[in-house]
Amino acid sequence: MYSDNTTSAPSQATDKLIKELCNDIALLIRQQTKHGIHGGLPSGHLYAQLMNVMTHERYEELISIFISEGLIRRTPGHLLVWIKEEEDTK
């Protein structure tokens, strides 16, 4: 089960897993923006799939990082839309 232990530094394996999880989430958003019926990924749907492995606060932090890095935008209807240029993602 998910543990929010922020007092110890992550191991290299944990750091690698976190990066892979972020890459997987970014890929989902990219794919749904390009091929999905909504033109993006509904944020609530994504969180529902992740709620067993992260808190809502962590999820919002992750989405905020993606937004601040210029990877995605969140519409007023909470649709996550990939905005980074395709050539930059290769």
PyRosetta script that sets phi, psi and omega in degrees:
from pyrosetta import init, pose_from_sequence

init()
pose = pose_from_sequence("MYSDNTTSAPSQATDKLIKELCNDIALLIRQQTKHGIHGGLPSGHLYAQLMNVMTHERYEELISIFISEGLIRRTPGHLLVWIKEEEDTK")
pose.set_psi(1, 156.5)
pose.set_omega(1, -178.2)
pose.set_phi(2, -65.2)
pose.set_psi(2, 134.7)
pose.set_omega(2, 175.9)
pose.set_phi(3, -125.6)
pose.set_psi(3, 128.4)
pose.set_omega(3, -179.2)
pose.set_phi(4, -94.8)
pose.set_psi(4, 63.4)
pose.set_omega(4, -179.0)
pose.set_phi(5, -92.3)
pose.set_psi(5, 98.2)
pose.set_omega(5, -177.1)
pose.set_phi(6, -97.4)
pose.set_psi(6, 5.3)
pose.set_omega(6, -176.0)
pose.set_phi(7, -86.3)
pose.set_psi(7, -21.1)
pose.set_omega(7, -179.4)
pose.set_phi(8, -109.9)
pose.set_psi(8, 148.0)
pose.set_omega(8, 179.5)
pose.set_phi(9, -71.4)
pose.set_psi(9, 141.1)
pose.set_omega(9, -180.0)
pose.set_phi(10, -69.3)
pose.set_psi(10, 144.2)
pose.set_omega(10, 175.7)
pose.set_phi(11, -73.3)
pose.set_psi(11, 170.2)
pose.set_omega(11, 177.6)
pose.set_phi(12, -61.9)
pose.set_psi(12, -37.8)
pose.set_omega(12, 179.0)
pose.set_phi(13, -65.0)
pose.set_psi(13, -41.5)
pose.set_omega(13, 178.1)
pose.set_phi(14, -65.4)
pose.set_psi(14, -44.1)
pose.set_omega(14, 178.7)
pose.set_phi(15, -59.3)
pose.set_psi(15, -43.3)
pose.set_omega(15, 178.5)
pose.set_phi(16, -63.5)
pose.set_psi(16, -42.8)
pose.set_omega(16, 179.7)
pose.set_phi(17, -63.2)
pose.set_psi(17, -42.1)
pose.set_omega(17, 178.6)
pose.set_phi(18, -62.2)
pose.set_psi(18, -44.2)
pose.set_omega(18, 178.7)
pose.set_phi(19, -63.0)
pose.set_psi(19, -41.1)
pose.set_omega(19, 179.0)
pose.set_phi(20, -65.4)
pose.set_psi(20, -40.3)
pose.set_omega(20, 177.8)
pose.set_phi(21, -62.5)
pose.set_psi(21, -43.9)
pose.set_omega(21, 177.5)
pose.set_phi(22, -62.0)
pose.set_psi(22, -42.7)
pose.set_omega(22, 178.1)
pose.set_phi(23, -63.1)
pose.set_psi(23, -40.5)
pose.set_omega(23, 179.1)
pose.set_phi(24, -64.8)
pose.set_psi(24, -41.8)
pose.set_omega(24, 178.8)
pose.set_phi(25, -65.6)
pose.set_psi(25, -42.8)
pose.set_omega(25, 177.4)
pose.set_phi(26, -61.0)
pose.set_psi(26, -40.8)
pose.set_omega(26, 178.6)
pose.set_phi(27, -62.3)
pose.set_psi(27, -42.3)
pose.set_omega(27, 177.2)
pose.set_phi(28, -59.0)
pose.set_psi(28, -45.3)
pose.set_omega(28, -179.6)
pose.set_phi(29, -64.6)
pose.set_psi(29, -43.5)
pose.set_omega(29, 178.3)
pose.set_phi(30, -59.6)
pose.set_psi(30, -48.2)
pose.set_omega(30, -177.6)
pose.set_phi(31, -64.0)
pose.set_psi(31, -41.8)
pose.set_omega(31, -179.4)
pose.set_phi(32, -70.4)
pose.set_psi(32, -29.9)
pose.set_omega(32, 176.1)
pose.set_phi(33, -67.9)
pose.set_psi(33, -41.1)
pose.set_omega(33, -176.4)
pose.set_phi(34, -80.9)
pose.set_psi(34, -39.4)
pose.set_omega(34, -170.5)
pose.set_phi(35, -119.4)
pose.set_psi(35, -11.3)
pose.set_omega(35, -174.8)
pose.set_phi(36, -75.9)
pose.set_psi(36, 161.2)
pose.set_omega(36, -178.3)
pose.set_phi(37, -74.7)
pose.set_psi(37, -18.4)
pose.set_omega(37, -178.5)
pose.set_phi(38, -95.5)
pose.set_psi(38, -11.2)
pose.set_omega(38, -174.6)
pose.set_phi(39, 76.7)
pose.set_psi(39, 22.0)
pose.set_omega(39, -179.8)
pose.set_phi(40, 171.5)
pose.set_psi(40, -170.8)
pose.set_omega(40, -178.8)
pose.set_phi(41, -118.5)
pose.set_psi(41, 120.5)
pose.set_omega(41, 176.9)
pose.set_phi(42, -59.0)
pose.set_psi(42, 125.2)
pose.set_omega(42, -176.0)
pose.set_phi(43, -58.8)
pose.set_psi(43, -40.6)
pose.set_omega(43, -179.9)
pose.set_phi(44, -63.5)
pose.set_psi(44, -35.8)
pose.set_omega(44, 178.2)
pose.set_phi(45, -66.1)
pose.set_psi(45, -42.7)
pose.set_omega(45, 179.1)
pose.set_phi(46, -64.4)
pose.set_psi(46, -45.9)
pose.set_omega(46, -179.8)
pose.set_phi(47, -62.6)
pose.set_psi(47, -37.8)
pose.set_omega(47, 179.3)
pose.set_phi(48, -58.6)
pose.set_psi(48, -33.8)
pose.set_omega(48, 178.9)
pose.set_phi(49, -77.0)
pose.set_psi(49, -23.5)
pose.set_omega(49, -175.6)
pose.set_phi(50, -103.5)
pose.set_psi(50, -6.8)
pose.set_omega(50, -171.2)
pose.set_phi(51, -63.8)
pose.set_psi(51, -18.9)
pose.set_omega(51, 176.7)
pose.set_phi(52, -80.9)
pose.set_psi(52, -12.5)
pose.set_omega(52, -177.5)
pose.set_phi(53, -118.3)
pose.set_psi(53, -8.6)
pose.set_omega(53, 176.9)
pose.set_phi(54, -152.6)
pose.set_psi(54, 152.6)
pose.set_omega(54, 177.6)
pose.set_phi(55, -74.4)
pose.set_psi(55, 163.8)
pose.set_omega(55, 177.3)
pose.set_phi(56, -63.3)
pose.set_psi(56, -36.0)
pose.set_omega(56, 179.0)
pose.set_phi(57, -62.8)
pose.set_psi(57, -43.6)
pose.set_omega(57, 177.8)
pose.set_phi(58, -64.0)
pose.set_psi(58, -41.5)
pose.set_omega(58, 178.5)
pose.set_phi(59, -59.4)
pose.set_psi(59, -47.4)
pose.set_omega(59, 179.8)
pose.set_phi(60, -63.5)
pose.set_psi(60, -36.5)
pose.set_omega(60, 175.8)
pose.set_phi(61, -61.6)
pose.set_psi(61, -45.2)
pose.set_omega(61, -179.9)
pose.set_phi(62, -61.5)
pose.set_psi(62, -47.8)
pose.set_omega(62, 179.5)
pose.set_phi(63, -62.6)
pose.set_psi(63, -39.8)
pose.set_omega(63, 177.9)
pose.set_phi(64, -62.5)
pose.set_psi(64, -37.8)
pose.set_omega(64, 176.9)
pose.set_phi(65, -65.1)
pose.set_psi(65, -45.9)
pose.set_omega(65, 178.0)
pose.set_phi(66, -58.2)
pose.set_psi(66, -40.9)
pose.set_omega(66, 179.8)
pose.set_phi(67, -67.0)
pose.set_psi(67, -48.3)
pose.set_omega(67, -177.8)
pose.set_phi(68, -65.3)
pose.set_psi(68, -27.1)
pose.set_omega(68, 177.3)
pose.set_phi(69, -81.9)
pose.set_psi(69, -2.9)
pose.set_omega(69, 178.2)
pose.set_phi(70, 77.2)
pose.set_psi(70, 22.8)
pose.set_omega(70, -180.0)
pose.set_phi(71, -86.9)
pose.set_psi(71, -40.8)
pose.set_omega(71, -176.2)
pose.set_phi(72, -135.4)
pose.set_psi(72, 168.1)
pose.set_omega(72, 166.9)
pose.set_phi(73, -130.8)
pose.set_psi(73, 156.0)
pose.set_omega(73, 177.2)
pose.set_phi(74, -113.2)
pose.set_psi(74, 122.0)
pose.set_omega(74, -179.9)
pose.set_phi(75, -74.4)
pose.set_psi(75, 166.1)
pose.set_omega(75, 176.1)
pose.set_phi(76, -57.3)
pose.set_psi(76, -26.1)
pose.set_omega(76, 177.3)
pose.set_phi(77, -88.3)
pose.set_psi(77, 12.2)
pose.set_omega(77, 177.5)
pose.set_phi(78, 66.1)
pose.set_psi(78, 32.9)
pose.set_omega(78, 172.8)
pose.set_phi(79, -90.2)
pose.set_psi(79, 128.4)
pose.set_omega(79, 178.2)
pose.set_phi(80, -90.5)
pose.set_psi(80, 121.0)
pose.set_omega(80, -174.8)
pose.set_phi(81, -121.5)
pose.set_psi(81, 126.6)
pose.set_omega(81, 177.7)
pose.set_phi(82, -71.7)
pose.set_psi(82, 129.6)
pose.set_omega(82, -178.3)
pose.set_phi(83, -123.7)
pose.set_psi(83, -10.3)
pose.set_omega(83, -179.3)
pose.set_phi(84, -69.5)
pose.set_psi(84, 141.9)
pose.set_omega(84, -178.9)
pose.set_phi(85, -58.6)
pose.set_psi(85, 141.2)
pose.set_omega(85, -176.3)
pose.set_phi(86, -58.2)
pose.set_psi(86, -41.2)
pose.set_omega(86, -177.1)
pose.set_phi(87, -66.5)
pose.set_psi(87, -22.7)
pose.set_omega(87, 178.9)
pose.set_phi(88, -77.5)
pose.set_psi(88, -13.9)
pose.set_omega(88, -174.7)
pose.set_phi(89, -95.3)
pose.set_psi(89, -2.1)
pose.set_omega(89, -177.6)
pose.set_phi(90, -84.2)
pose.dump_pdb("model.pdb")
